[in-house]
């Protein structure tokens, strides 16, 4: 028998919510800048863009020493080099958070549908979910496919991709789980409840400024929230 669900659709962020990816992202950023002959950003600069949850192109723009005047050709080179490095080397540094598999399995068995949405490349995203044995639980994976669809916190992906896939599920039956202000703003811009993953990379001050419906200390904390266990 399926459980009584507070939320029928759970939308998860990836970086810092499902997986620890700081080392993978940092490695790939440094590799991309080195390959393009550009001075590598500092540890602090990299940490700041990871906390912000920026898209890849915005990340590269912000980290470039001449970010105010960087041309599109250089930006595209950095993005391409980053993706090559992440796929071939950086992904080896990714670590799935403890409890992610059990959480996805529990939500699926209870009747909840799962979406994973990220500003990272869609191919790398699907590969990582497959490698971590999470992909089979996921109904829809949304990443940067090069289509020009705005990334989080713009709500376009929800209206164009998620809602058409789950037309019978109401906004009030949907929750977004993420660790940065980009995720929480995505929820706010879409008028959906949010759950802040405190264990991730988000800037606490900025996340608190945006606001959230729930917060969790580990990924398993979302289970009683979704299953309406008196919370």
TIKOLKOL-849395 format. One record per residue (C-alpha): residue number from 1; residue in three letters; y, z, x. Coordinates in nm, 3 decimals. Layout:
<pt n="NUM" res="ALA" Y="Y" Z="Z" X="X"/>
...
% end
This chain:
<pt n="1" res="UNK" Y="0.000" Z="0.000" X="0.000"/>
<pt n="2" res="UNK" Y="0.346" Z="-0.093" X="0.129"/>
<pt n="3" res="UNK" Y="0.597" Z="0.184" X="0.187"/>
<pt n="4" res="UNK" Y="0.918" Z="0.230" X="-0.007"/>
<pt n="5" res="UNK" Y="1.179" Z="0.052" X="0.202"/>
<pt n="6" res="UNK" Y="1.547" Z="0.132" X="0.228"/>
<pt n="7" res="UNK" Y="1.585" Z="-0.194" X="0.425"/>
<pt n="8" res="UNK" Y="1.369" Z="-0.502" X="0.376"/>
<pt n="9" res="UNK" Y="1.522" Z="-0.695" X="0.665"/>
<pt n="10" res="UNK" Y="1.582" Z="-0.549" X="1.012"/>
<pt n="11" res="UNK" Y="1.791" Z="-0.755" X="1.256"/>
<pt n="12" res="UNK" Y="1.746" Z="-0.647" X="1.619"/>
<pt n="13" res="UNK" Y="1.961" Z="-0.722" X="1.918"/>
<pt n="14" res="UNK" Y="1.763" Z="-0.792" X="2.236"/>
<pt n="15" res="UNK" Y="1.935" Z="-0.679" X="2.559"/>
<pt n="16" res="UNK" Y="1.963" Z="-0.301" X="2.570"/>
<pt n="17" res="UNK" Y="1.799" Z="-0.263" X="2.229"/>
<pt n="18" res="UNK" Y="1.447" Z="-0.400" X="2.272"/>
<pt n="19" res="UNK" Y="1.441" Z="-0.441" X="2.647"/>
<pt n="20" res="UNK" Y="1.604" Z="-0.301" X="2.960"/>
<pt n="21" res="UNK" Y="1.755" Z="-0.616" X="3.109"/>
<pt n="22" res="UNK" Y="2.037" Z="-0.488" X="3.331"/>
<pt n="23" res="UNK" Y="1.856" Z="-0.567" X="3.657"/>
<pt n="24" res="UNK" Y="1.748" Z="-0.911" X="3.534"/>
<pt n="25" res="UNK" Y="2.099" Z="-1.001" X="3.418"/>
<pt n="26" res="UNK" Y="2.265" Z="-0.864" X="3.733"/>
<pt n="27" res="UNK" Y="2.025" Z="-1.053" X="3.960"/>
<pt n="28" res="UNK" Y="2.077" Z="-1.380" X="3.772"/>
<pt n="29" res="UNK" Y="2.456" Z="-1.348" X="3.770"/>
<pt n="30" res="UNK" Y="2.463" Z="-1.296" X="4.147"/>
<pt n="31" res="UNK" Y="2.227" Z="-1.589" X="4.200"/>
<pt n="32" res="UNK" Y="2.440" Z="-1.816" X="3.985"/>
<pt n="33" res="UNK" Y="2.763" Z="-1.731" X="4.167"/>
<pt n="34" res="UNK" Y="2.597" Z="-1.770" X="4.506"/>
<pt n="35" res="UNK" Y="2.452" Z="-2.110" X="4.410"/>
<pt n="36" res="UNK" Y="2.796" Z="-2.228" X="4.300"/>
<pt n="37" res="UNK" Y="2.969" Z="-2.100" X="4.613"/>
<pt n="38" res="UNK" Y="3.179" Z="-1.845" X="4.425"/>
<pt n="39" res="UNK" Y="3.238" Z="-1.485" X="4.534"/>
<pt n="40" res="UNK" Y="2.992" Z="-1.256" X="4.359"/>
<pt n="41" res="UNK" Y="3.133" Z="-1.000" X="4.115"/>
<pt n="42" res="UNK" Y="3.104" Z="-0.629" X="4.187"/>
<pt n="43" res="UNK" Y="2.847" Z="-0.396" X="4.030"/>
<pt n="44" res="UNK" Y="3.123" Z="-0.244" X="3.816"/>
<pt n="45" res="UNK" Y="3.239" Z="-0.582" X="3.687"/>
<pt n="46" res="UNK" Y="2.885" Z="-0.680" X="3.594"/>
<pt n="47" res="UNK" Y="2.825" Z="-0.347" X="3.422"/>
<pt n="48" res="UNK" Y="3.144" Z="-0.391" X="3.217"/>
<pt n="49" res="UNK" Y="3.046" Z="-0.732" X="3.077"/>
<pt n="50" res="UNK" Y="2.695" Z="-0.607" X="3.000"/>
<pt n="51" res="UNK" Y="2.845" Z="-0.312" X="2.807"/>
<pt n="52" res="UNK" Y="3.066" Z="-0.553" X="2.612"/>
<pt n="53" res="UNK" Y="2.773" Z="-0.767" X="2.494"/>
<pt n="54" res="UNK" Y="2.959" Z="-1.093" X="2.567"/>
<pt n="55" res="UNK" Y="2.815" Z="-1.441" X="2.530"/>
<pt n="56" res="UNK" Y="2.696" Z="-1.601" X="2.854"/>
<pt n="57" res="UNK" Y="2.991" Z="-1.838" X="2.882"/>
<pt n="58" res="UNK" Y="3.237" Z="-1.555" X="2.819"/>
<pt n="59" res="UNK" Y="3.054" Z="-1.342" X="3.076"/>
<pt n="60" res="UNK" Y="3.083" Z="-1.610" X="3.343"/>
<pt n="61" res="UNK" Y="3.446" Z="-1.674" X="3.260"/>
<pt n="62" res="UNK" Y="3.536" Z="-1.306" X="3.280"/>
<pt n="63" res="UNK" Y="3.352" Z="-1.257" X="3.609"/>
<pt n="64" res="UNK" Y="3.495" Z="-1.561" X="3.787"/>
<pt n="65" res="UNK" Y="3.770" Z="-1.467" X="4.037"/>
<pt n="66" res="UNK" Y="3.997" Z="-1.730" X="3.879"/>
<pt n="67" res="UNK" Y="3.893" Z="-1.657" X="3.521"/>
<pt n="68" res="UNK" Y="4.232" Z="-1.756" X="3.380"/>
<pt n="69" res="UNK" Y="4.213" Z="-2.112" X="3.514"/>
<pt n="70" res="UNK" Y="3.840" Z="-2.180" X="3.555"/>
<pt n="71" res="UNK" Y="3.755" Z="-2.535" X="3.447"/>
<pt n="72" res="UNK" Y="3.475" Z="-2.625" X="3.207"/>
<pt n="73" res="UNK" Y="3.272" Z="-2.803" X="3.476"/>
<pt n="74" res="UNK" Y="3.250" Z="-2.489" X="3.689"/>
<pt n="75" res="UNK" Y="3.180" Z="-2.275" X="3.383"/>
<pt n="76" res="UNK" Y="2.894" Z="-2.502" X="3.280"/>
<pt n="77" res="UNK" Y="2.751" Z="-2.497" X="3.634"/>
<pt n="78" res="UNK" Y="2.752" Z="-2.118" X="3.637"/>
<pt n="79" res="UNK" Y="2.583" Z="-2.102" X="3.295"/>
<pt n="80" res="UNK" Y="2.317" Z="-2.354" X="3.398"/>
<pt n="81" res="UNK" Y="2.248" Z="-2.178" X="3.729"/>
<pt n="82" res="UNK" Y="2.227" Z="-1.843" X="3.553"/>
<pt n="83" res="UNK" Y="1.971" Z="-1.970" X="3.303"/>
<pt n="84" res="UNK" Y="1.763" Z="-2.131" X="3.579"/>
<pt n="85" res="UNK" Y="1.767" Z="-1.808" X="3.781"/>
<pt n="86" res="UNK" Y="1.686" Z="-1.590" X="3.480"/>
<pt n="87" res="UNK" Y="1.395" Z="-1.810" X="3.374"/>
<pt n="88" res="UNK" Y="1.244" Z="-1.850" X="3.720"/>
<pt n="89" res="UNK" Y="1.316" Z="-1.515" X="3.887"/>
<pt n="90" res="UNK" Y="1.536" Z="-1.271" X="3.696"/>
<pt n="91" res="UNK" Y="1.304" Z="-1.234" X="3.397"/>
<pt n="92" res="UNK" Y="1.055" Z="-1.054" X="3.623"/>
<pt n="93" res="UNK" Y="1.292" Z="-0.754" X="3.618"/>
<pt n="94" res="UNK" Y="1.289" Z="-0.719" X="3.237"/>
<pt n="95" res="UNK" Y="1.125" Z="-0.403" X="3.101"/>
<pt n="96" res="UNK" Y="1.035" Z="-0.354" X="2.735"/>
<pt n="97" res="UNK" Y="1.144" Z="-0.016" X="2.601"/>
<pt n="98" res="UNK" Y="0.863" Z="0.227" X="2.530"/>
<pt n="99" res="UNK" Y="0.775" Z="0.223" X="2.162"/>
<pt n="100" res="UNK" Y="0.900" Z="-0.130" X="2.089"/>
<pt n="101" res="UNK" Y="0.555" Z="-0.268" X="2.010"/>
<pt n="102" res="UNK" Y="0.462" Z="0.027" X="1.788"/>
<pt n="103" res="UNK" Y="0.797" Z="0.003" X="1.609"/>
<pt n="104" res="UNK" Y="0.761" Z="-0.365" X="1.529"/>
<pt n="105" res="UNK" Y="0.401" Z="-0.316" X="1.419"/>
<pt n="106" res="UNK" Y="0.495" Z="-0.024" X="1.191"/>
<pt n="107" res="UNK" Y="0.784" Z="-0.214" X="1.032"/>
<pt n="108" res="UNK" Y="0.568" Z="-0.520" X="0.970"/>
<pt n="109" res="UNK" Y="0.286" Z="-0.316" X="0.821"/>
<pt n="110" res="UNK" Y="0.536" Z="-0.147" X="0.589"/>
<pt n="111" res="UNK" Y="0.656" Z="-0.483" X="0.458"/>
<pt n="112" res="UNK" Y="0.987" Z="-0.518" X="0.644"/>
<pt n="113" res="UNK" Y="1.082" Z="-0.853" X="0.797"/>
<pt n="114" res="UNK" Y="1.219" Z="-0.867" X="1.151"/>
<pt n="115" res="UNK" Y="1.482" Z="-1.096" X="1.302"/>
<pt n="116" res="UNK" Y="1.586" Z="-1.091" X="1.669"/>
<pt n="117" res="UNK" Y="1.932" Z="-1.226" X="1.746"/>
<pt n="118" res="UNK" Y="2.093" Z="-1.250" X="2.087"/>
<pt n="119" res="UNK" Y="2.372" Z="-1.432" X="2.267"/>
<pt n="120" res="UNK" Y="2.124" Z="-1.523" X="2.545"/>
<pt n="121" res="UNK" Y="1.947" Z="-1.859" X="2.565"/>
<pt n="122" res="UNK" Y="1.696" Z="-1.912" X="2.285"/>
<pt n="123" res="UNK" Y="1.421" Z="-2.045" X="2.510"/>
<pt n="124" res="UNK" Y="1.440" Z="-1.744" X="2.743"/>
<pt n="125" res="UNK" Y="1.458" Z="-1.513" X="2.443"/>
<pt n="126" res="UNK" Y="1.142" Z="-1.649" X="2.283"/>
<pt n="127" res="UNK" Y="0.961" Z="-1.647" X="2.617"/>
<pt n="128" res="UNK" Y="1.048" Z="-1.281" X="2.676"/>
<pt n="129" res="UNK" Y="0.941" Z="-1.179" X="2.325"/>
<pt n="130" res="UNK" Y="0.612" Z="-1.361" X="2.378"/>
<pt n="131" res="UNK" Y="0.554" Z="-1.197" X="2.716"/>
<pt n="132" res="UNK" Y="0.625" Z="-0.853" X="2.568"/>
<pt n="133" res="UNK" Y="0.382" Z="-0.920" X="2.278"/>
<pt n="134" res="UNK" Y="0.659" Z="-0.877" X="2.019"/>
<pt n="135" res="UNK" Y="0.698" Z="-1.237" X="1.906"/>
<pt n="136" res="UNK" Y="0.412" Z="-1.228" X="1.656"/>
<pt n="137" res="UNK" Y="0.596" Z="-0.963" X="1.452"/>
<pt n="138" res="UNK" Y="0.922" Z="-1.159" X="1.435"/>
<pt n="139" res="UNK" Y="1.002" Z="-1.389" X="1.143"/>
<pt n="140" res="UNK" Y="1.308" Z="-1.551" X="1.301"/>
<pt n="141" res="UNK" Y="1.447" Z="-1.570" X="1.656"/>
<pt n="142" res="UNK" Y="1.810" Z="-1.669" X="1.706"/>
<pt n="143" res="UNK" Y="1.959" Z="-1.732" X="2.048"/>
<pt n="144" res="UNK" Y="2.203" Z="-1.970" X="2.211"/>
<pt n="145" res="UNK" Y="2.043" Z="-2.311" X="2.155"/>
<pt n="146" res="UNK" Y="2.344" Z="-2.513" X="2.267"/>
<pt n="147" res="UNK" Y="2.427" Z="-2.611" X="1.909"/>
<pt n="148" res="UNK" Y="2.778" Z="-2.467" X="1.927"/>
<pt n="149" res="UNK" Y="2.703" Z="-2.193" X="1.675"/>
<pt n="150" res="UNK" Y="2.933" Z="-1.898" X="1.750"/>
<pt n="151" res="UNK" Y="2.754" Z="-1.594" X="1.887"/>
<pt n="152" res="UNK" Y="2.795" Z="-1.229" X="1.792"/>
<pt n="153" res="UNK" Y="3.019" Z="-1.077" X="1.665"/>
<pt n="154" res="UNK" Y="3.095" Z="-1.390" X="1.460"/>
<pt n="155" res="UNK" Y="2.891" Z="-1.371" X="1.134"/>
<pt n="156" res="UNK" Y="2.819" Z="-1.745" X="1.130"/>
<pt n="157" res="UNK" Y="2.456" Z="-1.707" X="1.237"/>
<pt n="158" res="UNK" Y="2.384" Z="-1.476" X="0.946"/>
<pt n="159" res="UNK" Y="2.526" Z="-1.713" X="0.686"/>
<pt n="160" res="UNK" Y="2.386" Z="-2.033" X="0.840"/>
<pt n="161" res="UNK" Y="2.044" Z="-1.917" X="0.960"/>
<pt n="162" res="UNK" Y="1.941" Z="-1.573" X="0.837"/>
<pt n="163" res="UNK" Y="2.048" Z="-1.575" X="0.471"/>
<pt n="164" res="UNK" Y="1.890" Z="-1.916" X="0.398"/>
<pt n="165" res="UNK" Y="1.562" Z="-1.790" X="0.549"/>
<pt n="166" res="UNK" Y="1.566" Z="-1.471" X="0.340"/>
<pt n="167" res="UNK" Y="1.756" Z="-1.569" X="0.023"/>
<pt n="168" res="UNK" Y="1.607" Z="-1.292" X="-0.192"/>
<pt n="169" res="UNK" Y="1.706" Z="-1.008" X="0.042"/>
<pt n="170" res="UNK" Y="2.044" Z="-0.851" X="-0.036"/>
<pt n="171" res="UNK" Y="2.306" Z="-0.744" X="0.217"/>
<pt n="172" res="UNK" Y="2.240" Z="-0.386" X="0.104"/>
<pt n="173" res="UNK" Y="1.874" Z="-0.429" X="0.200"/>
<pt n="174" res="UNK" Y="1.958" Z="-0.545" X="0.553"/>
<pt n="175" res="UNK" Y="2.037" Z="-0.348" X="0.869"/>
<pt n="176" res="UNK" Y="2.139" Z="-0.455" X="1.219"/>
<pt n="177" res="UNK" Y="2.018" Z="-0.259" X="1.522"/>
<pt n="178" res="UNK" Y="2.211" Z="-0.301" X="1.846"/>
<pt n="179" res="UNK" Y="2.360" Z="-0.122" X="2.144"/>
<pt n="180" res="UNK" Y="2.705" Z="-0.278" X="2.200"/>
<pt n="181" res="UNK" Y="3.028" Z="-0.317" X="2.008"/>
<pt n="182" res="UNK" Y="2.944" Z="-0.686" X="1.963"/>
<pt n="183" res="UNK" Y="2.639" Z="-0.587" X="1.757"/>
<pt n="184" res="UNK" Y="2.828" Z="-0.332" X="1.551"/>
<pt n="185" res="UNK" Y="3.113" Z="-0.576" X="1.491"/>
<pt n="186" res="UNK" Y="2.859" Z="-0.839" X="1.386"/>
<pt n="187" res="UNK" Y="2.731" Z="-0.593" X="1.127"/>
<pt n="188" res="UNK" Y="3.081" Z="-0.506" X="1.011"/>
<pt n="189" res="UNK" Y="3.188" Z="-0.871" X="0.990"/>
<pt n="190" res="UNK" Y="2.880" Z="-0.945" X="0.782"/>
<pt n="191" res="UNK" Y="2.920" Z="-0.635" X="0.559"/>
<pt n="192" res="UNK" Y="2.577" Z="-0.504" X="0.662"/>
<pt n="193" res="UNK" Y="2.472" Z="-0.152" X="0.761"/>
<pt n="194" res="UNK" Y="2.433" Z="-0.091" X="1.132"/>
<pt n="195" res="UNK" Y="2.230" Z="0.130" X="1.363"/>
<pt n="196" res="UNK" Y="2.372" Z="0.201" X="1.709"/>
<pt n="197" res="UNK" Y="2.107" Z="0.221" X="1.983"/>
<pt n="198" res="UNK" Y="2.248" Z="0.506" X="2.192"/>
<pt n="199" res="UNK" Y="1.998" Z="0.446" X="2.471"/>
<pt n="200" res="UNK" Y="2.133" Z="0.097" X="2.548"/>
<pt n="201" res="UNK" Y="2.426" Z="-0.040" X="2.747"/>
<pt n="202" res="UNK" Y="2.713" Z="-0.020" X="2.501"/>
<pt n="203" res="UNK" Y="3.045" Z="0.147" X="2.579"/>
<pt n="204" res="UNK" Y="3.036" Z="0.471" X="2.373"/>
<pt n="205" res="UNK" Y="3.411" Z="0.478" X="2.312"/>
<pt n="206" res="UNK" Y="3.427" Z="0.121" X="2.185"/>
<pt n="207" res="UNK" Y="3.112" Z="0.157" X="1.975"/>
<pt n="208" res="UNK" Y="3.253" Z="0.467" X="1.809"/>
<pt n="209" res="UNK" Y="3.578" Z="0.283" X="1.739"/>
<pt n="210" res="UNK" Y="3.388" Z="0.007" X="1.558"/>
<pt n="211" res="UNK" Y="3.175" Z="0.254" X="1.363"/>
<pt n="212" res="UNK" Y="2.812" Z="0.252" X="1.252"/>
<pt n="213" res="UNK" Y="2.588" Z="0.372" X="0.970"/>
<pt n="214" res="UNK" Y="2.314" Z="0.534" X="1.178"/>
<pt n="215" res="UNK" Y="2.239" Z="0.601" X="1.544"/>
<pt n="216" res="UNK" Y="1.909" Z="0.639" X="1.727"/>
<pt n="217" res="UNK" Y="1.804" Z="0.789" X="2.061"/>
<pt n="218" res="UNK" Y="1.500" Z="0.560" X="2.100"/>
<pt n="219" res="UNK" Y="1.378" Z="0.245" X="1.933"/>
<pt n="220" res="UNK" Y="1.121" Z="0.435" X="1.727"/>
<pt n="221" res="UNK" Y="1.409" Z="0.613" X="1.555"/>
<pt n="222" res="UNK" Y="1.466" Z="0.309" X="1.335"/>
<pt n="223" res="UNK" Y="1.131" Z="0.356" X="1.157"/>
<pt n="224" res="UNK" Y="1.224" Z="0.653" X="0.933"/>
<pt n="225" res="UNK" Y="1.561" Z="0.490" X="0.862"/>
<pt n="226" res="UNK" Y="1.400" Z="0.171" X="0.735"/>
<pt n="227" res="UNK" Y="1.124" Z="0.354" X="0.552"/>
<pt n="228" res="UNK" Y="1.373" Z="0.585" X="0.376"/>
<pt n="229" res="UNK" Y="1.210" Z="0.906" X="0.497"/>
<pt n="230" res="UNK" Y="1.472" Z="1.134" X="0.352"/>
<pt n="231" res="UNK" Y="1.751" Z="1.036" X="0.593"/>
% end
